[in-house]
Amino acid sequence: MSAYHFHVTQIKRSKGQSAVACAAYRSGENLFSDYYGEVSDYTRKHGIVHAEILLPTYAPPEFSNRQMLWNSVEKAEPHPKAQLAYSFDIALQNEFSIEENIELARQFLLDEFVSKGMICDFAVHLPDHKDGIQNPHFHVLCPMRPLDENGQWGAKQRREYVFDEHGNRLCDKSGDFVFNAVPTTDWGSPETLEHWRKTWCDLCNAKFAEKGLDERIDHRSYERQGVELLPTVHEGPTVRAMEERGVATEKGCLNKWIKATNKMILATEKKVSALEKWVSKNHQSELIQSLNAYNSKRNAGAYSQTAKIKNLKELTDDINFLKANGIESFEDLQGKLDELNKKIDDFKARSNEKSARLKEIDNLLIWAQHYAENKSIADELAKIKWKSKREKYQAKNENSLRLYHLAERKLKPYFKGGKLPINAWRNEKTQIQKDFGEIQKQFSAVRDDVKKLWQIKYKVEQANIQTKENEKSKRRETYEI
């Protein structure tokens, strides 16, 4: 299935990162960093099928050497917290050959990056997932500092001084001229990133069309596409930091579940849509007859009785599935697809409802925590009678009191007998998490049905291809006679 992923980050010394080490990892090479005095050896890393450096015409030729290039970048950035490079991680398509993917990536980088004066160190990775589905993608490292026309490292930013209405430079309180730091390139702007994301999407879609494939990708978020999928919960910097360190969090686990579920929904919907297109063009075929023809073709090439028994079992399973679902014709099949679409919509609606309620409970529990943590401070304030002492106490505990009163207002409708139903909220939260598992289990049955229909579609198509070939062969024989 087609996939869209286009992610960019920055390589920063402030995070303990090394541009040389990152380049070694992506290319699978052994590189030495002059700055850190360390060797990064990734020569045993598997799944790297291509690596090359693309240079602007005025770049020094020695920059085609990976170690020289990235040590030069490190040397040009002396600050201990310097930003060194942009790092791109971009998905390739399983529908294209690895050669086609490499050529597409190279074309994109030459047209969109190198033409702007950017140096691109890119590597194509082809790792295997646990389910056997390949995940082709390419990494690109681009120095943040631009080269000038003489091949020397230029400035990342320039100063633009601020002037008053008389054309004089403004000064701050220290007497220094006021200025704005303006980037010398547009490489880091949101508009440029959006352009790159869309351009890559358009290139892939053009390739799909060229190959006669119905697959398409979209660079926009689900919200911008108007796709009604499950929204993730806001994690915040603390939760993200914990997840990055490998510490599992409740919100992090929920978001992983939501993302996996969204991926499953999209993949299932795309297959149902493809099945509907197929059904609309194939009313002439007989499903069971075509399956029998496919089985006969498989048996003709079978080398053992075991293989023939396996083929028969597959045929029996397919026919039993069709009969169990009342599918005898393509009209019946369309009815089954309509039923599956309704189940998918119901799954999304129920999941969205549960997800929204879970967010609501999480917010209530957070406010309840603020209320409990700061109630003693508010109670203490209520005991203070002297105005000056009261004002001093308020000033000292301003943030805590503000949080307490905000929480009190938020929770006011939920107090019963002066108490909050915290245990009830926690129990409901636990139940919703169990419901998620049950709903997903029900959706797995839908996905299994779609998968089975997808397999039947393939077999019917193969049988129809064989039938057409047989008819052509007969016509040739008749013509020769």
C-alpha positions in Angstrom: 0.0 0.0 0.0 1.2 3.6 -0.8 2.4 5.6 2.2 3.2 9.3 2.8 5.9 10.3 5.3 8.0 13.4 5.1 9.7 14.4 8.3 12.4 17.0 9.0 14.4 17.6 12.1 17.7 19.5 13.0 21.0 17.9 14.0 22.1 19.9 17.0 25.1 19.8 19.3 22.9 20.9 22.1 21.4 17.4 22.0 24.8 15.8 21.9 24.5 15.0 18.2 27.3 14.8 15.6 26.8 15.5 11.9 29.6 13.0 11.2 28.0 10.3 13.3 24.6 10.9 11.7 26.1 10.7 8.2 27.9 7.4 9.1 24.7 5.9 10.4 22.7 6.8 7.3 25.3 5.7 4.8 26.6 2.6 6.6 30.2 3.9 6.7 33.0 4.2 9.1 33.7 7.9 9.7 36.0 9.8 12.1 34.8 13.1 13.7 37.6 15.6 14.2 35.4 17.7 16.5 34.7 14.8 18.9 37.7 12.7 18.2 35.5 9.7 17.8 34.9 7.0 15.2 31.4 6.1 14.2 31.3 2.6 12.5 28.1 1.5 10.9 29.6 -0.8 8.3 27.6 -3.7 9.7 24.3 -1.9 9.3 21.9 -3.8 7.0 19.3 -2.5 4.6 21.3 0.4 3.0 20.9 -0.1 -0.8 22.2 3.3 -2.0 24.1 6.3 -0.8 25.5 9.3 -2.6 26.3 13.0 -2.2 24.8 15.6 -4.5 26.7 18.9 -4.8 26.0 22.3 -6.3 28.4 23.1 -9.2 30.4 25.6 -7.1 30.9 23.2 -4.2 34.5 22.0 -3.5 35.0 18.6 -5.3 36.5 17.2 -2.0 33.0 17.5 -0.5 32.0 14.4 -2.5 34.0 12.6 0.3 31.6 12.1 3.1 34.1 12.4 5.9 35.7 15.5 4.5 32.2 17.1 3.9 30.9 16.6 7.4 34.1 17.4 9.2 34.1 20.7 7.3 30.6 21.4 8.5 31.6 20.6 12.1 34.6 22.9 11.8 32.5 25.8 10.4 30.3 25.5 13.5 32.4 26.2 16.6 29.6 27.0 19.0 29.0 24.1 21.5 25.2 24.3 20.9 25.4 24.8 17.1 22.7 23.7 14.7 24.5 21.6 12.1 22.2 20.2 9.5 18.7 19.5 8.4 17.8 15.8 8.5 15.0 14.5 6.3 13.3 11.1 6.5 11.0 10.5 3.5 9.0 7.4 2.6 9.4 5.7 -0.7 6.7 3.5 -2.4 6.5 -0.3 -2.4 4.6 0.0 -5.8 7.9 1.3 -7.4 11.0 -0.7 -8.0 14.0 0.3 -5.9 15.7 1.7 -9.0 12.6 3.8 -9.7 12.5 5.0 -6.1 16.2 6.0 -6.2 15.7 7.9 -9.5 12.6 9.7 -8.1 14.5 10.7 -4.9 17.5 11.9 -6.9 15.2 14.0 -9.2 13.4 15.5 -6.3 16.7 16.5 -4.5 18.3 17.9 -7.6 15.3 20.0 -8.6 14.3 21.2 -5.2 17.4 21.2 -3.0 20.6 21.2 -5.0 19.2 23.9 -7.4 18.8 26.1 -4.3 22.5 25.6 -3.4 22.0 22.9 -0.9 24.3 19.9 -0.4 22.5 16.6 -0.1 23.9 13.5 1.4 21.2 11.0 0.8 20.9 7.3 1.5 18.1 4.8 0.6 17.2 2.2 3.3 15.2 -0.9 2.7 14.6 -2.6 6.0 12.1 -5.4 6.6 9.2 -5.1 9.0 8.2 -7.9 11.3 5.2 -8.7 9.1 7.4 -9.0 6.0 6.3 -5.8 4.4 9.2 -3.6 3.3 9.5 -0.1 4.4 11.6 1.7 1.7 12.6 5.3 2.7 15.5 7.7 2.2 17.4 9.9 4.6 18.9 13.3 3.5 21.4 15.4 5.5 21.8 19.0 4.3 24.2 21.4 6.0 22.3 24.4 7.4 25.1 26.8 6.5 25.0 27.8 2.8 28.0 27.9 0.5 28.9 31.1 -1.3 29.8 31.2 -5.0 33.5 30.5 -4.2 32.6 27.3 -2.3 33.2 28.8 1.1 30.8 28.5 4.0 28.5 31.5 4.3 26.5 33.0 7.1 23.2 31.4 8.3 21.8 34.8 9.3 22.3 38.5 8.5 21.5 41.5 10.6 18.7 43.9 9.6 18.9 47.1 11.7 15.8 48.8 12.9 15.5 52.5 12.0 13.3 55.3 13.4 11.1 57.6 11.3 14.1 59.9 10.6 16.2 57.0 9.2 18.4 56.7 12.3 19.3 53.4 13.8 17.4 52.6 17.0 19.4 51.8 20.1 18.4 49.7 23.1 18.8 50.7 26.8 22.5 49.6 26.7 23.2 51.8 23.7 23.5 48.9 21.2 21.9 49.1 17.9 18.6 47.1 17.6 18.5 44.6 14.8 16.6 41.5 13.6 18.4 38.3 12.8 17.1 37.3 9.3 17.9 33.9 7.8 20.1 34.1 4.6 18.1 31.2 3.0 14.4 30.1 3.1 15.4 26.5 3.7 13.9 26.5 7.3 10.7 28.4 6.5 7.3 26.6 7.0 6.3 27.8 3.4 9.4 26.0 1.9 8.7 22.8 3.9 5.1 22.9 2.7 6.3 23.3 -0.9 8.7 20.4 -0.6 6.1 18.2 1.0 3.6 18.9 -1.8 6.2 18.6 -4.6 7.3 15.2 -3.3 3.6 14.1 -3.1 3.0 15.3 -6.7 6.1 13.5 -8.0 4.9 10.2 -6.5 1.4 10.6 -7.7 2.7 11.4 -11.2 4.7 8.2 -11.1 1.6 6.2 -10.0 -0.3 7.6 -12.9 2.6 6.9 -15.3 2.5 3.2 -14.2 -1.3 3.1 -14.5 -1.9 2.6 -10.8 -4.9 3.9 -8.8 -2.8 4.6 -5.7 -2.4 8.2 -4.6 -0.8 9.9 -1.6 -1.6 13.2 0.2 0.8 15.5 2.0 -1.9 17.1 4.0 -2.9 16.1 7.6 -6.2 14.1 8.1 -7.8 17.3 9.3 -6.8 19.3 6.2 -8.0 16.4 4.0 -11.3 16.3 5.8 -10.7 12.7 6.7 -12.7 11.8 9.8 -10.2 9.7 11.8 -9.4 9.4 15.5 -7.6 12.5 16.8 -4.5 11.9 19.0 -4.4 13.4 22.5 -2.0 16.3 23.3 1.1 14.9 25.0 3.0 18.0 26.0 6.8 18.3 26.3 7.1 16.2 29.5 5.3 13.2 28.0 7.2 13.4 24.7 10.5 13.6 26.5 9.7 10.5 28.6 8.6 8.6 25.4 11.8 9.6 23.7 13.8 8.1 26.6 11.8 4.9 26.3 9.6 5.5 29.3 6.0 4.3 28.5 3.3 6.8 29.4 -0.5 6.6 29.4 -0.9 9.3 26.8 2.0 8.0 24.7 0.5 4.5 24.7 -2.9 5.8 23.8 -1.5 7.9 20.9 0.4 4.8 19.6 -2.9 2.9 19.7 -4.7 5.7 17.9 -2.1 6.1 15.2 -2.0 2.3 14.6 -5.8 2.3 14.5 -5.9 5.2 12.0 -3.4 3.4 9.8 -5.6 0.3 9.9 -8.8 2.3 9.1 -7.1 4.1 6.2 -5.7 0.9 4.7 -9.0 -0.9 5.1 -11.0 2.0 3.5 -8.6 2.2 0.6 -9.0 -1.6 -0.1 -12.8 -1.3 0.1 -12.7 1.6 -2.3 -10.5 -0.3 -4.7 -12.8 -3.3 -4.4 -15.8 -1.1 -5.3 -14.0 0.2 -8.4 -13.2 -3.3 -9.4 -16.8 -4.5 -8.9 -18.1 -1.6 -11.0 -16.0 -2.8 -14.0 -16.5 -6.6 -13.7 -20.2 -7.4 -13.7 -19.7 -10.0 -16.5 -17.5 -12.4 -14.5 -18.8 -15.3 -12.5 -17.1 -15.4 -9.1 -17.2 -19.1 -8.2 -16.6 -20.1 -11.8 -13.5 -17.9 -11.9 -12.3 -19.3 -8.6 -12.6 -22.8 -10.0 -10.6 -21.7 -13.1 -7.9 -20.2 -10.9 -7.7 -23.4 -8.9 -7.4 -25.5 -12.1 -4.5 -23.3 -13.2 -2.8 -23.7 -9.9 -3.2 -27.5 -9.9 -1.8 -27.7 -13.5 1.5 -26.3 -12.1 1.4 -28.2 -8.8 4.3 -30.7 -8.4 2.8 -32.8 -5.5 -0.5 -34.1 -4.2 0.1 -32.0 -1.0 0.1 -28.8 -3.1 -3.1 -29.9 -4.8 -4.8 -30.6 -1.5 -3.7 -27.2 -0.2 -5.1 -25.6 -3.4 -8.4 -27.4 -2.8 -8.6 -26.3 0.8 -8.1 -22.6 -0.3 -10.8 -23.0 -3.0 -13.2 -24.5 -0.4 -12.5 -21.7 2.1 -13.1 -19.1 -0.5 -16.4 -20.6 -1.7 -17.6 -21.2 1.9 -16.8 -17.5 2.7 -18.8 -16.3 -0.3 -21.8 -18.6 0.6 -21.7 -17.6 4.3 -21.9 -14.0 3.2 -24.6 -14.6 0.6 -22.3 -13.6 -2.2 -23.2 -15.2 -5.5 -22.8 -12.3 -7.9 -21.0 -9.0 -8.2 -24.2 -7.3 -7.1 -24.1 -9.4 -3.9 -20.5 -8.4 -3.5 -21.4 -4.7 -3.8 -24.0 -5.2 -1.1 -21.3 -6.8 1.1 -19.0 -3.8 0.5 -21.8 -1.4 1.5 -22.3 -3.4 4.7 -18.5 -3.2 5.4 -18.5 0.6 4.8 -21.3 1.0 7.4 -19.4 -1.1 9.9 -16.3 1.1 9.3 -18.3 4.3 9.8 -19.8 2.8 13.0 -16.4 1.8 14.3 -15.1 5.4 13.7 -18.1 7.0 15.3 -17.9 4.8 18.4 -14.1 5.2 18.7 -14.4 9.0 18.4 -17.1 9.0 21.0 -14.9 7.0 23.4 -11.8 9.1 22.6 -13.7 12.3 23.2 -15.0 11.1 26.6 -11.5 9.8 27.5 -10.0 13.3 26.9 -12.8 14.9 28.9 -12.1 12.5 31.9 -8.4 13.2 31.6 -9.0 17.0 31.8 -11.3 16.5 34.8 -8.7 14.4 36.6 -6.0 17.0 35.9 -8.2 19.8 37.3 -9.0 17.6 40.3 -5.3 17.2 40.9 -4.8 21.0 40.8 -7.7 21.5 43.2 -6.4 18.9 45.7 -2.8 20.1 45.5 -3.7 23.8 46.2 -6.7 23.5 48.4 -4.7 23.7 51.6 -3.2 27.0 50.4 -6.7 28.4 49.8 -7.9 27.2 53.1 -4.9 28.8 54.8 -5.7 32.1 53.1 -9.3 32.0 54.4 -8.0 31.9 58.0 -5.9 35.1 57.6 -7.8 38.1 58.9 -5.2 40.9 58.7 -5.3 42.7 55.3 -1.6 43.3 55.0 -0.7 39.7 55.9 -3.4 38.4 53.6 -2.1 40.4 50.7 1.4 39.3 51.3 0.3 35.6 51.5 -1.7 36.1 48.2 1.3 37.5 46.4 3.6 34.7 47.6 1.1 32.0 46.5 -0.4 33.7 43.4 0.0 30.9 41.0 -1.2 28.2 43.3 -4.3 30.2 44.2 -5.0 31.0 40.6 -4.9 27.3 39.7 -7.1 26.4 42.7 -9.9 28.9 41.8 -9.7 27.9 38.1 -10.1 24.3 39.1 -12.9 25.1 41.5 -14.9 26.8 38.7 -14.2 23.9 36.2 -15.2 21.3 38.7 -18.2 23.1 40.3 -20.9 21.1 38.3 -19.3 17.8 39.4 -19.3 18.2 43.2 -21.7 15.8 45.0 -22.0 16.2 48.7 -18.8 18.3 48.7 -16.8 15.5 47.0 -15.7 14.8 43.4 -16.4 11.4 41.8 -12.7 10.8 41.2 -12.9 7.0 41.6 -15.9 6.9 39.3 -13.9 8.8 36.6 -11.0 6.5 37.0 -13.2 3.4 36.8 -14.9 4.9 33.7 -11.5 5.6 32.1 -10.4 2.0 32.7 -13.7 0.7 31.1 -13.2 3.0 28.1 -9.7 1.6 27.6 -11.2 -2.0 27.7 -13.9 -0.8 25.3 -11.2 0.4 22.8 -9.8 -3.2 22.8 -13.3 -4.7 22.2 -14.1 -2.2 19.4 -10.8 -2.9 17.8 -11.4 -6.6 18.0 -14.7 -6.1 16.2 -13.0 -4.0 13.6 -10.4 -6.8 13.1 -13.3 -9.0 11.8 -14.1 -6.3 9.3 -10.5 -6.1 8.2 -10.3 -9.9 7.9 -13.4 -9.9 5.6 -11.8 -7.1 3.4 -8.5 -9.1 3.3 -10.4 -12.2 2.2 -12.3 -10.3 -0.5 -9.0 -8.8 -1.7 -7.5 -12.3 -2.1 -10.6 -13.4 -4.0 -10.3 -10.3 -6.2 -6.7 -11.3 -7.1 -7.7 -14.9 -8.0 -10.7 -13.8 -10.1 -8.4 -11.3 -12.0 -5.8 -14.0 -12.6 -8.5 -16.4 -13.9 -9.9 -13.7 -16.2 -6.4 -12.9 -17.6 -5.9 -16.6 -18.3 -9.3 -16.8 -20.0 -8.4 -13.9 -22.3 -5.1 -15.5 -23.1 -6.8 -18.7 -23.9 -9.3 -16.9 -26.2 -6.4 -15.1 -28.0 -4.6 -18.4 -28.5 -7.7 -20.0 -30.0 -8.2 -17.1 -32.3 -4.6 -17.4 -33.5 -5.0 -21.1 -34.0 -8.2 -20.5 -36.1 -6.4 -17.9 -38.1 -3.4 -20.1 -38.8 -5.7 -23.0 -40.0 
